[in-house]
């Protein structure tokens, strides 16, 4: 079951709620202090390539600047 992070607009408290994907839009989510003015916080997730243990264990190296090649300068787009 996924965990969603929320923040209370009244007391500025962050908290997590575990619930099914279909329940998130319909259910109200009060904060631990009982306030109902809460909003869901976007949480970024890490994405790695499958089967690439070496790629996830070292930091990404910067790509050299190149000219041309659409939106990314030609270094990573195909």
Secondary structure as UniProt FT lines:
FT   STRAND          3..8
FT   TURN            9..11
FT   STRAND          14..18
FT   HELIX           21..23
FT   TURN            24..26
FT   TURN            32..33
FT   STRAND          38..40
FT   TURN            50..51
FT   HELIX           53..57
FT   HELIX           70..72
FT   TURN            73..74
//
